[in-house]
Amino acid sequence: MGPGPSDVSPRVLEAMGRQTIGHLDPAFQTLMDEIKDLLRYAFKTENKLTFPVSAPGSAGMETCFANLVEKGDKVIVCVNGVFGTRMFENVTRCGGEAIVVNDDWGTPVSLSKTEEALKNNPDAKILAFVAAETSTGVASDTKSLCALAHDHDCITIVDAVTSLGGSELDVDGWGIDAIYSGSQKCLSCPPGISPVSFNDRAIEKIKNRKDPVQSWFLDLNLVMGYWEGTGGRSYHHTAPVNAMYALHESLLILKEEGLENALQRHTDMSAKLRTGFNEMGIEYLVDPACALPQLNTIKIPDHITDEAAIRTRLLNEHNLEIGAGLGALAGKVWRVGLMGHSACQENVDKCLAAFKAVMN
């Protein structure tokens, strides 16, 4: 019950154990098409270029930036946690000029600050932000941020690693141009795959680049031929076949439950967890109005002098893994995940009982 990976469904583990076939096998190509359709359902999009990158969420992030950011491009990057800083790193490594909008960790991205940055930088081409900041457990107003970006003729790059399948996300309805996620959070799939989606606006920018994408493996101009090929796909790389089996199964589970039902389950379980922690006198970092249901960040009580010892006892005595604070929040908070298969009443009860026992 940490910030990911989450518990994996036995169905997904069983799917991983199927016989490996070739990545150009017609049967696997059928599976690829089904995965793309299921991802469109999860992302709520009709984007043709929606597929899983054959690497973890960090590679999905780099896929977006490496393809969309060219040397000299001015990119407004919103930073309110660890993963916003990684966006900044990607912009600078791609040769772009990063204009940073800083907000306190544990608070959403400020719409007013972002609008001011867009007005002050009319030549900016991209707005990048984290929809669900895993380091703090806060959700930003993705819909409004995308509207601001488009008002100023900017393409959006959105980090939805923790969002997908756990909190509201509407790629087409909100006008998200490029988005990336991960398999190991609310999809409850083993880590190693990064779902991404690009709309026509983003694809047009990629196709009209002046310089080639600096990464051969992540160059969408090449990858499109493998994931979008008609009448036979071109060979690009050897896809992780068994990992794709797992992703396919996890997406089937999500569709069987229904996206809205899954989101409500995360909300309900988070509310029960919050009630239990509050009864113990444990406070949350994030205001309930913008708190993520799938990532609950709680403040370490003042009387706890060795927070690592508490986490060790939870793990060794109760088989419960939670996450430590990152960056500026290290030693100040714990991060308790309720993601995908982990978001259930049994886990909430076990978690609260373990905390009561360990914290006396």
N, C-alpha and C positions, 0 to 999 in steps of 0.2 A: 504493500500500500504506500509506495513512495511515488515520486514524480515520473515514474516509468523506468523500465518496462512494467506493465501491469500483468496480472495473472492471465494465462492463456487458456482458452477453452479446450477441454479434451477433444472436441471436434476438430479444432485447428491443429492440435498436435498430431492427431491421427492423419489428417490430410497431408501433413509434412512427410509422413512415412510412406507415401505412395511411391511407386516405381518411378525413377527418374527417366524422362524421355528427352529427346533432342529439342533444343530451343527453336529449331526451324521445322519441327514435326508438325504436320497439319493439325493434329489433336491439340498441340500446345498453342498454335495460332488461334484455334477456337477459344481456348481458355483466355488468351490475351484479349480477345474481343469482349468476352464476358466480363473480365476484370475492368475494362474501360467503361462498359455500361454501368457496372455496379459502382464504380467510382463517381461517375456522373450523378448517380442517384445520391450518393453520400455528400458530394459537394453541392448538389442542387444546381447543376449546370448542363448545358447542351454543348459545351466546348468540345470540338473535335479532338484537339490536342490535350487529352486528359489521360494520363498513364502513370505507372509507378516507375520511378527511377530505381535502377538496380543497386541501391546503396542506401545508407541511413538518411534520416531527415536533414542532417548537415549537408549532404550531397544535393538534396532537393533545394535547399537554400542556395547553394552555390550554382546550381543549374539556373535558377532565376536570375541571379546577379551576373553570372558570367555571360549569359546570353543577352541580357537587356541593358547592361551598363557598358558603355564604350568610353574610351579615354577622353577625358575632358567633360563628360556628362556631369551636370550638377544634380545631385540626389539629396533630397531631404529625408533624413533618417530620424525616426522618433525613438528615443531611448528612455525606457522606464524600468529596465531590468537587464539581466545578463544577456538575453538573446537579442535585444536591440543593439547591444555593443557588438555582437557578432555580425549583424547587418552592416554596421559601420566598417568593420574590418573588411568585409567583402567589397564594399564600394571602393575603399582605398586601394585594395589589391587589384581591382579591375581598372585602376587608373582614373576613377571618377573623383569628383569633388563632393565631399560629404558635408552637408549643412545639418547640424545636429539640433534637434529639439529635445531638451532634457526635461524629464519630470521625475518627481520623487518616486523611489521604489515603493510599490504597494498602492500606487494611484494610477488611474488610467491615463492614456495619452491625452494631453490637453488639446481640445479642439481650437481654442482661441490662439494658443501658441503656434499650433500647426498652421492655422490660417494666416497668422502674421508672417511666418516664415515663407509661405507661398507667395504672399503679397510682396515681400521684400526680395524675393528671388524669382522674378517672372520668367527667367530662362531655365528654371528647374525642369527636368524632364521626368523625374520619377519621385514618388512618395513611397517610402518603405516603413512598415511598422509591424509590430507583433500583436495579433488579435487577442491571444491568450498567453500572457507572460508566465512561463513555467517556473521562473525563479521566485515569483511573488504570489501567484494565484489571482492576478487581477485581469479582468476583461476590459478591453477598450471598445469604443463605439466604432466598430468597423464600417458600418453603413454610412455614418456621417463623415468619417475620414475619407472614404472613397468618393463621396459626393464633393467634398472640398477639393480633392485632387483633380477630379474631372472638370470642376469649375475653373481650374487653373491649367487645364490641358496637360495634366501629368498622368503617367501610367502608374498604377499601384502594384507593389509587391507586398504580399501579406504572408506572414508566418502564422500558419494554422496547425502547427505540430500538435498542440494540446487540444485544439478546438474540435477537430474533425470527429464526429460521432458522439461528442460529449456536451457541446453547447451550440447554440444557434449559429448557423453559417449558411449564407445564401450567395453563392458566387455570382450567378446571373442577376438576381434581384438587387444585389448591392453594387454591381458593376466592378467586381474585382477582376483585374487584368491578368495577374499572375499570382499563383498561390502554391504553397508547398506544405506538406504535412509529414507525419511519420506513422509507421505501422504499429509501434509498440505502446501507444497511449490508449486512447479510447476505442481503437479497433481491436485491442487485445490480441495482437499478432506479434510473433517474435520480432525483435528489432532487426533492421537491415534493409528495409524497403521504404521509399519516400514517394507517396502519391503527389503528383503535381497537376496543375491545369493552367492552360494559357488561352486567352480569348483571341479573336482575330486582330484586335488592336495591338496586342503584345506580339503576335506572330509577325505582323507587318513590320514592326520595329526590328525584330530579329532578322528578317529576310533582307532588310535594307541597311544592314550594318556596313560601315565603311571598311572595317577590318575584320578578319576572321575571329571567331570565338577562340580565346586563348587555350581553352581546354578541349582536346579532341574528344574525350570520352563524354563530356557533357554538352557538346555542340548539338543543339536541337536540329540544326539543318541536316545533320547526319542521323540523329536518333529518330527523327520523323519517318525516315524511310523504313525503319524497323518496326515501329509501333503503328504506323499509319499506312504501310505499304498495301497497295491493292494489286490483286493478281499475283501475289507472291511477295513476301517481304525481303528486303535486302539484309544481308548479314552485317551487324554492327558489333555486337558483343555477345558473349555466352550468358544468357539470362540465368539467374539463380532459380531454376525450375521449381525446386521443392519449396523455396520461400514464396514463390508465386502461388503454389497450391495453397499455402497457409493464408496468404492474403485473400485469395478467392473465397476460401471458406469463411474467413472472418467477415467479409463483406456480405456473403450470403446470410450469415447470422444477423447482421445489422438490418438487412432488408426484411428478413422474416419477422423480426421484432417490430420493425417500422421505425423510421428515423425519429418521428415525433415521440413515439413511446420510449425510445432509448434516451432521448434528451430529458424527458420527464422523469425517468428512473434515476438519472444522475442528479437531478434537482431534488427529488424526494429523499434519496439516500444522504445527500449533503446536508439537508435540513435536519435530519435525524442525528447525524454526526455532530453538527453544530450545537444542537440542543444538549447532547451528552457532554460535550466539552465545556459548554457554558455552565452546566450544573456542577462541574468540577472546578469552576473558577478560572478556566483557561480561556484567554482572550484570542480573538482573531486579528490578524494584521490588516486585512482588507475590509472595507465597508461592504456590508451585505448587498448593497445595490449594484456593486460591480465585481463581486467575488465570483470566481469560477467554481461551479459545483464539483468539477472533477479534480481540482487541486486546492486543498484546504491548507492555508498557511496559518499556523497558530504560533502565538508568542510564547517563548520559553519563560515560565514563571521565574520571578526574581530569586526565589530561594534555591533554584537549581544552579549549582556551581560547576557541575561537570555534565554538560548536555550530551556529550559523546557517550558517557557511561550509561545514561538513560537509554539511548538508542541501542547500545550494545546489549543491555538487559532485555529490551523489547525483542531483539532478534534471537538471543540465545535462550531466553526463558519462555518466550511466547511465540517464537517463529514469525515475528512481525517485523517487516522492514518498512521504515519510513525514511524520508529524505531530510538531510541537513540543509541549513541556509546556505545560499551562495553569495559570493561577492560581499557587498555592503551588509548583507543580512546574515552572514556567517556567524554562528554562535548566538543569534538573536531569535531565530525562528526554527520551527520544524515544518516540513511539508508532507502532508498526508494525502495520498492519492486515492481517489474513488473513480477509477477509470475502467470503462468497458466491463469485462467479465468480473472485475473486482468490486464494482458498484452494486453491492447486494446487502440485504439486511444482516446476513450471517457475518460478513466482514465488519460491518459497522459495530455489531455487538461484540465481536472478538477484539476489535481495536479499543473500544472504550473500556472493556474489562481489563485488557492488558495495561492500559495507561493507569487505571485505578490501582492495580496491583503494584506496578513498578514505582509510581509516584506516591504511594501510601496515602 
